[in-house]
């Protein structure tokens, strides 16, 4: 699929950097060669979702990138190909939400071998996560 080409290239580039990706809480990623099959599996899973919260939240334009969980995605509609993580707020108000780990792929590509920069990116992600949790807690 032509739309997956940039993600396939990105994952191929990141493949040798799996240890560094762990600093961002991104588990082992699929290889560029695996992504088309995994995306097809994702689309099948979306069609099987029954719960309205999940059917409304998860999108067919999202491409899962983590081998171990369906938490990390890149949205095909996002020109920046930002990586985000999905979370479920399991107390009222019950809802799914996403937190961006990277603002764009350029940021990740430029800093994938710079441990200190990756730590700063991770810190920013954790701050975003804490802020969203605080917002949801205040709503209820």
N, C-alpha and C positions, 0 to 999 in steps of 0.2 A: 504494500500500500504506500503510495507516494507521500501521504501526509505523515507517515511515521519516519521518513528518511532523516529529518533533523534529530529526532530522538534516538534513532538507531546509531547515528554518528556520535551523538553525545555519550551514549552508553558504551560504545566501543572505546571512546577516548577515556572514559572514567574506569573502565574495567581493571586496568593495572593499579588503580588507586583505591581499592576497596578498604584498606586499613584507614586511609585518611577520611573516607566517607563515614566511617564509624564515629568519627569526632562530631559529625552532624546528626548522629542518631539515625543515619540511613543505613539500613542493613545491607547485606549483599544485594547488588543490583543484577538484573537480568543482563545478559550480553546483548549486543546489538542484533545478533542473529536470532535471539530468542523472542524478541519483542513483538514481532508480528503474530506469532502463535499465542503469546500471552495476552495480547490485546484482543484477539478473537475470543479467548476464554473469558476475558473481562466482559465483553459484550454479551456472551451467553449468560453469565452470572447476572448482569443487569436485567436481562429479560425474565429471570427467575425471581427477582425481588418482589416481595408481596407487601411489606409494610410501607404505608404511605410516607413516613419520614424518610426512609431509605430511597424509595422510588423518586421522591422529590429532590433529594440531596445529591445522590450520585449521578454522574453524567457520562454519556457515551463518548464525550470528547476527552475524557481523562484516560491517561495511559499509566497503568501501574508499573512501577520500576523496581519494587522491592521483592526479592525472591521469597522472603519469609512471611510477609503479611501484605494485606491490602490496605496499607496506610499511606504510602508515599506515591505521589502521582505527579505527572506533568500534564497540563491541559493543552490540547492541540489548538484551542482557540486563543491561547495566550501567546502573543508574538514574542514575548521574552522567554518563553519556555521555563517559567519559574517552577521550582520544586516545592510542593506543599505536602503537609501531613494532615490526615483527617483525624478527628477526635469526636467522641460521643460524650455529651454532658448527661450523665446518668441520674441526675436529680432534676427536679423541676426548675426551670423549663427544659424538658427533655428535648435535645436537639443535636444534630450533627453540625460540625463546623470545621473549617480548615484554617490552618496556620501556615504561612509561607516560611519556608526554611531559607530559600534564596529568592532574591528579587528578580534575578535573571540568570541565564546560563553563563553569560560572560563573566559574571562575578565568580561563579564556581570554577570555571575553566581557568581564569586568571590566578586563582588562589588555591587550587587543589593540592599543590605541593608546599604551601606555606602554612605550617601548623598553627602559628599564631593568628593568622588571618582567619583560618577555619574556626579557631576557638572564638573569635569575635563574632563570626557569622552564627555560630551555635548559641552564643550568649544572647544575641539579638533575637533569635528564634525563641529561646526560653522566655525572654521578656515578653514577647508577643503572646506566647502561650499563657503566661501568668496574667497578663492584662485581660485576655479574653475570658479566662476563668473568673476573674474578679468581676467583670461586666456581667457575666451570666449569674453569678451569685447575687449581685445587687438587684437584678431584675426580680428575683424571687424574694 
